[in-house]
Amino acid sequence: MAELTQRQIKILKCITEEFIESASPVGSETLERKYNLGISSATIRNEMAALTQLGFLKKGHLSAGRCPTSMGLKYYVRNLMTPKNMSVGDEIGVKEKVWNYRNEFEKLLKETTRELAQKTRSLAIATTDQGSIYSYGASNLLEEPEFYNIDVTKTVLSLLDNPNFWFDIISKAGVNTEEPSSQLIHLLVGEDLGMEHLEPCGFIYQTYQAGPHRGIVGVIGPARVRYQVVIPVVDYFAELISTITG
């Protein structure tokens, strides 16, 4: 991956955060007006063009603005994002809601998936190494502009009945659910998902191991999901499943 200058890093961070908030391509005028970059609009445009050539940004379909690519979003998550962890009160509240299911694994996954969907306002999904898949919160997708496109929404919903799709992309991403990871969260965005109508989408997930049970838990939403909030939540839920049955 190309080395970015500090100025390019700052511009990429500003564009990504503006895109996450607005769901619209970001232009140089917006950056100059809203962010104290200390450079001219022309210089901003030159740096945006350079970031586009390097693969971190792409042009919007209907405007001259730029959006982060999957590579740009991953760079932001890995290097620029400041996570906002769940409060202790929220963590305790979630644990209390699923505690009674700790000895009934199927019910535990169902309840945990429901709670995750409510906490993230996304579509939550969980899988097991036995090939089962659980989901909750499909209606949350309709609150996001990306899913006003009926083809995008139909594609995501149809895949909820196709467990093999999720296991295939997890496998292609190099995740071994037989060895649950303590590493960084797993993130598949846009073209990573391998289908045209999933380009506006993102899939954030983490592995868990609960006794003999192994799998993943995560959320599906727009590619511009509020990563700083959602990632710590997904991490917590994966850890909760792993420890509550221990």
KEKE-3310 file (N, C-alpha, C; in steps of 0.2 Angstrom, whole numbers, plus 5000, padded with zeros to 4 digits):
npx = (5004:5002:5012:5005:5005:5005:4996:4988:4983:4975:4966:4959:4954:4945:4936:4931:4924:4915:4908:4902:4893:4885:4881:4884:4894:4909:4915:4928:4925:4917:4926:4935:4927:4921:4931:4947:4959:4969:4974:4972:4957:4960:4972:4967:4959:4969:4975:4965:4963:4975:4974:4963:4969:4978:4969:4962:4951:4935:4926:4910:4894:4885:4890:4904:4911:4920:4921:4925:4934:4933:4946:4950:4941:4944:4957:4955:4948:4957:4968:4965:4953:4944:4939:4923:4919:4907:4897:4899:4887:4879:4885:4883:4869:4866:4871:4864:4851:4854:4858:4850:4850:4861:4864:4858:4861:4856:4845:4852:4860:4850:4844:4855:4858:4847:4848:4860:4856:4847:4856:4865:4857:4856:4856:4858:4868:4872:4882:4884:4896:4889:4882:4871:4861:4857:4847:4842:4833:4831:4823:4829:4838:4830:4830:4841:4849:4855:4848:4837:4837:4829:4835:4846:4842:4834:4843:4851:4842:4838:4849:4849:4843:4852:4864:4876:4882:4887:4896:4905:4910:4916:4926:4934:4939:4949:4946:4947:4935:4937:4947:4945:4947:4957:4961:4960:4944:4934:4932:4922:4919:4909:4915:4922:4912:4908:4896:4887:4876:4878:4888:4886:4886:4892:4900:4903:4911:4915:4924:4918:4920:4911:4912:4910:4905:4907:4909:4903:4899:4890:4887:4877:4876:4876:4890:4896:4894:4894:4908:4916:4908:4900:4910:4916:4905:4901:4913:4911:4900:4903:4913:4906:4897:4907:4911:4901:4896:4906)
npy = (4994:5011:5024:5037:5055:5067:5077:5071:5061:5067:5074:5062:5057:5067:5067:5054:5054:5064:5059:5047:5054:5061:5053:5056:5061:5069:5086:5097:5110:5109:5103:5113:5123:5118:5111:5114:5115:5122:5125:5128:5127:5123:5116:5106:5099:5094:5085:5076:5071:5064:5055:5047:5042:5033:5024:5026:5034:5037:5043:5051:5045:5054:5066:5078:5076:5066:5049:5037:5023:5004:5001:5014:5015:5005:5008:5020:5014:5005:5014:5028:5030:5033:5023:5022:5016:5005:5010:5006:5004:5001:4989:4980:4981:4974:4961:4957:4955:4944:4934:4924:4914:4907:4894:4888:4887:4890:4898:4908:4914:4918:4928:4937:4941:4948:4959:4965:4970:4980:4988:4993:4998:4991:4977:4962:4948:4931:4916:4898:4884:4873:4877:4884:4899:4915:4929:4947:4962:4967:4977:4988:4992:4999:5012:5018:5028:5021:5009:5012:5009:4997:4985:4983:4981:4970:4960:4959:4954:4942:4935:4931:4919:4911:4903:4898:4908:4917:4910:4907:4920:4923:4913:4916:4928:4924:4920:4909:4900:4890:4893:4905:4923:4935:4946:4961:4968:4960:4966:4968:4976:4984:4980:4969:4960:4954:4955:4964:4972:4973:4983:4995:4991:4986:4974:4969:4960:4948:4934:4920:4909:4898:4887:4871:4877:4887:4902:4916:4933:4948:4963:4969:4983:5000:5004:5015:5014:5019:5017:5019:5018:5006:4995:4993:4988:4977:4969:4968:4960:4948:4944:4943:4932:4922:4921:4920:4908:4901)
npz = (5000:4996:5003:5012:5013:5027:5025:5015:5023:5032:5024:5019:5030:5034:5023:5024:5036:5034:5023:5030:5038:5030:5019:5006:4991:4994:4991:4987:4990:5001:5011:5012:5018:5030:5037:5045:5036:5031:5018:5000:4990:4978:4980:4988:4979:4971:4979:4982:4969:4969:4979:4974:4962:4969:4974:4986:4986:4977:4962:4964:4958:4953:4955:4956:4968:4980:4986:4999:4995:4997:5001:5006:5016:5025:5028:5035:5046:5052:5055:5057:5064:5080:5092:5100:5114:5122:5136:5153:5159:5148:5144:5155:5155:5143:5145:5156:5149:5141:5150:5155:5146:5145:5146:5135:5120:5107:5109:5116:5105:5097:5105:5108:5095:5092:5102:5097:5085:5089:5096:5087:5077:5065:5053:5061:5062:5065:5065:5065:5068:5063:5053:5054:5054:5060:5061:5063:5063:5050:5046:5050:5040:5031:5035:5030:5017:5007:5005:5000:4987:4979:4973:4980:4993:4991:4987:4999:5008:5002:5003:5017:5017:5013:5019:5014:5007:5016:5023:5013:5010:5021:5022:5011:5015:5023:5036:5050:5058:5066:5074:5084:5084:5092:5086:5076:5072:5059:5042:5028:5014:5001:4986:4991:4995:4983:4975:4963:4968:4981:4983:4989:5003:5019:5029:5045:5057:5070:5077:5087:5101:5110:5122:5114:5103:5088:5078:5069:5073:5069:5060:5046:5035:5028:5019:5024:5038:5055:5060:5072:5082:5080:5079:5092:5098:5091:5094:5108:5109:5103:5112:5123:5120:5119:5132:5141:5141:5146)
capx = (5000:5006:5013:5002:5008:5001:4991:4983:4979:4970:4960:4956:4950:4939:4931:4927:4919:4909:4904:4898:4888:4880:4879:4885:4901:4912:4918:4933:4922:4914:4931:4938:4922:4920:4937:4952:4964:4975:4976:4967:4952:4964:4977:4963:4957:4974:4976:4959:4964:4980:4971:4959:4974:4981:4964:4958:4944:4932:4921:4903:4891:4881:4893:4911:4914:4923:4919:4931:4933:4934:4952:4950:4937:4948:4963:4952:4946:4964:4973:4962:4947:4944:4933:4919:4917:4901:4898:4899:4880:4876:4887:4879:4862:4865:4873:4858:4846:4855:4861:4846:4850:4868:4865:4854:4865:4852:4842:4857:4862:4845:4843:4861:4857:4842:4851:4865:4853:4844:4861:4868:4852:4858:4854:4863:4869:4876:4882:4887:4900:4885:4879:4865:4862:4852:4847:4837:4834:4831:4819:4833:4841:4826:4832:4847:4848:4858:4844:4831:4837:4826:4839:4851:4838:4831:4849:4853:4837:4838:4855:4848:4841:4858:4870:4883:4885:4891:4902:4910:4914:4921:4932:4938:4942:4954:4944:4946:4931:4940:4952:4942:4952:4958:4964:4956:4938:4934:4928:4921:4916:4908:4917:4924:4906:4907:4890:4886:4871:4881:4893:4885:4886:4897:4899:4907:4910:4920:4923:4917:4920:4907:4912:4911:4902:4911:4906:4904:4893:4892:4881:4876:4873:4879:4897:4898:4892:4898:4913:4919:4903:4898:4915:4917:4899:4902:4918:4909:4895:4907:4917:4900:4895:4912:4913:4895:4895:4912)
capy = (5000:5017:5029:5044:5061:5069:5081:5066:5057:5072:5074:5056:5056:5072:5065:5048:5056:5068:5054:5043:5058:5064:5048:5060:5062:5076:5090:5101:5116:5107:5102:5120:5127:5114:5109:5119:5111:5127:5124:5131:5122:5119:5111:5100:5095:5090:5079:5072:5067:5059:5049:5043:5037:5028:5019:5027:5038:5036:5048:5050:5043:5060:5073:5079:5074:5059:5044:5033:5016:5000:5002:5020:5014:5000:5012:5024:5010:5003:5019:5034:5030:5033:5019:5024:5010:5005:5012:5000:5003:4997:4982:4977:4980:4969:4955:4955:4953:4937:4930:4918:4910:4905:4887:4886:4891:4892:4904:4914:4917:4922:4934:4941:4944:4954:4964:4968:4974:4985:4992:4996:5000:4988:4970:4958:4941:4926:4909:4893:4880:4868:4879:4888:4907:4919:4937:4951:4969:4968:4983:4994:4994:5004:5019:5021:5029:5016:5004:5015:5005:4990:4980:4982:4978:4963:4956:4957:4950:4936:4931:4929:4912:4907:4903:4897:4914:4920:4905:4907:4926:4923:4909:4920:4933:4921:4919:4902:4900:4885:4897:4912:4928:4940:4951:4966:4966:4959:4971:4967:4982:4985:4974:4963:4956:4950:4955:4971:4976:4974:4988:5001:4988:4984:4968:4970:4954:4945:4927:4919:4902:4897:4880:4868:4881:4892:4905:4923:4938:4954:4967:4971:4989:5003:5004:5021:5014:5023:5012:5020:5016:4999:4990:4991:4985:4970:4966:4966:4955:4942:4942:4941:4925:4918:4921:4919:4901:4897)
capz = (5000:4995:5009:5012:5017:5033:5022:5012:5028:5035:5019:5018:5037:5034:5018:5026:5041:5031:5020:5035:5041:5025:5014:4999:4989:4997:4987:4990:4994:5008:5015:5013:5022:5036:5040:5045:5033:5030:5011:4996:4987:4972:4983:4991:4973:4968:4984:4981:4963:4970:4983:4969:4959:4974:4976:4992:4985:4970:4961:4965:4952:4950:4957:4956:4974:4981:4992:5001:4992:5002:5003:5010:5023:5029:5030:5040:5052:5055:5056:5059:5068:5087:5094:5106:5118:5125:5143:5157:5160:5142:5144:5160:5152:5137:5148:5160:5145:5138:5155:5157:5140:5144:5145:5130:5115:5101:5112:5117:5099:5094:5109:5107:5088:5093:5105:5093:5080:5092:5098:5081:5071:5058:5052:5064:5059:5068:5062:5069:5064:5061:5047:5056:5053:5064:5059:5066:5062:5043:5045:5051:5034:5027:5038:5027:5010:5002:5005:4996:4981:4980:4971:4985:4999:4989:4987:5006:5011:4999:5006:5023:5017:5009:5023:5011:5004:5022:5025:5008:5010:5027:5020:5006:5019:5027:5043:5052:5063:5071:5079:5085:5084:5096:5082:5075:5069:5052:5039:5021:5011:4994:4981:4995:4995:4977:4971:4961:4972:4988:4983:4995:5009:5023:5034:5051:5061:5074:5078:5094:5103:5116:5123:5108:5097:5085:5073:5069:5075:5066:5057:5039:5034:5023:5019:5028:5045:5060:5063:5078:5087:5079:5079:5099:5100:5089:5098:5114:5108:5102:5118:5128:5118:5121:5140:5145:5141:5148)
cpx = (5004:5007:5009:5005:5003:4995:4985:4979:4974:4964:4956:4951:4944:4934:4927:4922:4914:4905:4899:4892:4883:4878:4880:4892:4903:4916:4924:4931:4920:4920:4934:4933:4921:4926:4943:4958:4970:4977:4970:4962:4956:4969:4973:4961:4963:4976:4971:4960:4970:4978:4966:4964:4977:4976:4960:4951:4942:4927:4914:4900:4888:4884:4901:4915:4917:4920:4925:4929:4934:4941:4953:4946:4941:4954:4960:4951:4952:4968:4971:4956:4948:4938:4930:4916:4910:4902:4897:4892:4877:4878:4884:4872:4861:4866:4867:4852:4847:4857:4857:4847:4857:4869:4860:4856:4861:4848:4846:4859:4856:4844:4849:4860:4852:4844:4856:4862:4850:4850:4864:4863:4854:4855:4860:4863:4873:4876:4885:4891:4896:4881:4872:4866:4856:4853:4842:4839:4834:4828:4824:4837:4837:4827:4838:4846:4850:4853:4837:4831:4835:4830:4844:4848:4836:4837:4851:4848:4837:4844:4854:4846:4846:4864:4877:4886:4890:4897:4907:4914:4919:4927:4936:4942:4948:4953:4943:4942:4933:4945:4950:4948:4952:4960:4959:4950:4939:4930:4928:4917:4915:4910:4920:4918:4904:4901:4889:4881:4873:4886:4892:4885:4892:4895:4905:4906:4916:4919:4922:4919:4917:4907:4914:4909:4907:4907:4907:4898:4895:4885:4882:4873:4876:4886:4900:4895:4896:4902:4915:4914:4901:4903:4916:4911:4899:4907:4915:4904:4898:4911:4911:4898:4900:4913:4907:4893:4901:4912)
cpy = (5006:5021:5035:5049:5063:5073:5076:5062:5061:5073:5068:5055:5061:5069:5059:5050:5060:5063:5050:5047:5060:5059:5051:5061:5069:5079:5094:5108:5115:5106:5109:5124:5124:5112:5114:5116:5116:5127:5127:5125:5119:5114:5105:5096:5091:5084:5074:5067:5062:5053:5045:5039:5032:5023:5020:5031:5036:5042:5046:5049:5050:5066:5072:5077:5067:5055:5040:5026:5011:5000:5008:5019:5010:5004:5017:5020:5008:5008:5026:5035:5030:5030:5023:5018:5011:5007:5006:4999:4999:4990:4978:4975:4974:4962:4952:4952:4946:4932:4923:4913:4906:4898:4884:4890:4894:4899:4910:4917:4921:4929:4939:4945:4950:4960:4968:4972:4980:4990:4996:4999:4997:4981:4966:4951:4937:4919:4904:4888:4874:4870:4883:4896:4910:4926:4940:4958:4971:4975:4989:4996:4999:5011:5022:5022:5024:5010:5006:5011:4998:4984:4978:4979:4971:4958:4954:4953:4943:4931:4929:4921:4908:4907:4902:4903:4917:4916:4906:4914:4926:4919:4912:4925:4930:4920:4912:4902:4895:4888:4904:4917:4933:4946:4956:4964:4964:4963:4969:4973:4982:4979:4968:4958:4952:4950:4963:4975:4976:4979:4993:4998:4987:4978:4968:4964:4952:4938:4926:4911:4901:4889:4876:4872:4886:4895:4912:4927:4944:4958:4969:4978:4993:5003:5010:5021:5018:5018:5013:5018:5008:4994:4988:4987:4977:4966:4963:4960:4948:4939:4940:4933:4920:4916:4919:4912:4897:4894)
cpz = (5000:5002:5008:5016:5022:5030:5019:5017:5031:5030:5019:5025:5036:5029:5020:5031:5039:5027:5024:5037:5036:5019:5006:4998:4992:4992:4990:4993:5001:5013:5017:5018:5029:5040:5040:5042:5031:5023:5007:4993:4981:4974:4985:4985:4971:4973:4983:4975:4964:4974:4979:4965:4963:4976:4982:4991:4978:4969:4962:4958:4949:4952:4956:4962:4974:4987:4993:4997:4998:5005:5008:5016:5027:5032:5036:5047:5056:5058:5059:5064:5076:5089:5100:5109:5121:5133:5147:5159:5154:5142:5149:5158:5147:5141:5152:5155:5142:5143:5156:5151:5140:5143:5139:5123:5110:5103:5113:5111:5096:5098:5108:5100:5088:5096:5101:5088:5083:5094:5092:5076:5065:5058:5055:5062:5064:5065:5067:5065:5061:5055:5048:5055:5057:5062:5063:5064:5055:5042:5046:5045:5030:5029:5034:5020:5005:5001:5002:4989:4982:4978:4977:4991:4997:4990:4994:5009:5009:5002:5013:5023:5013:5014:5020:5008:5010:5023:5019:5008:5016:5026:5016:5010:5023:5034:5045:5058:5068:5076:5080:5086:5089:5093:5081:5072:5062:5048:5031:5019:5004:4990:4985:4995:4989:4973:4969:4966:4979:4988:4988:5002:5013:5028:5039:5055:5065:5076:5086:5095:5110:5118:5116:5102:5095:5080:5073:5071:5072:5063:5050:5039:5029:5024:5023:5035:5049:5064:5070:5084:5086:5080:5087:5101:5098:5092:5105:5114:5107:5108:5123:5126:5120:5128:5144:5146:5144:5155)
residu = (MET:ALA:GLU:LEU:THR:GLN:ARG:GLN:ILE:LYS:ILE:LEU:LYS:CYS:ILE:THR:GLU:GLU:PHE:ILE:GLU:SER:ALA:SER:PRO:VAL:GLY:SER:GLU:THR:LEU:GLU:ARG:LYS:TYR:ASN:LEU:GLY:ILE:SER:SER:ALA:THR:ILE:ARG:ASN:GLU:MET:ALA:ALA:LEU:THR:GLN:LEU:GLY:PHE:LEU:LYS:LYS:GLY:HIS:LEU:SER:ALA:GLY:ARG:CYS:PRO:THR:SER:MET:GLY:LEU:LYS:TYR:TYR:VAL:ARG:ASN:LEU:MET:THR:PRO:LYS:ASN:MET:SER:VAL:GLY:ASP:GLU:ILE:GLY:VAL:LYS:GLU:LYS:VAL:TRP:ASN:TYR:ARG:ASN:GLU:PHE:GLU:LYS:LEU:LEU:LYS:GLU:THR:THR:ARG:GLU:LEU:ALA:GLN:LYS:THR:ARG:SER:LEU:ALA:ILE:ALA:THR:THR:ASP:GLN:GLY:SER:ILE:TYR:SER:TYR:GLY:ALA:SER:ASN:LEU:LEU:GLU:GLU:PRO:GLU:PHE:TYR:ASN:ILE:ASP:VAL:THR:LYS:THR:VAL:LEU:SER:LEU:LEU:ASP:ASN:PRO:ASN:PHE:TRP:PHE:ASP:ILE:ILE:SER:LYS:ALA:GLY:VAL:ASN:THR:GLU:GLU:PRO:SER:SER:GLN:LEU:ILE:HIS:LEU:LEU:VAL:GLY:GLU:ASP:LEU:GLY:MET:GLU:HIS:LEU:GLU:PRO:CYS:GLY:PHE:ILE:TYR:GLN:THR:TYR:GLN:ALA:GLY:PRO:HIS:ARG:GLY:ILE:VAL:GLY:VAL:ILE:GLY:PRO:ALA:ARG:VAL:ARG:TYR:GLN:VAL:VAL:ILE:PRO:VAL:VAL:ASP:TYR:PHE:ALA:GLU:LEU:ILE:SER:THR:ILE:THR:GLY)
# end
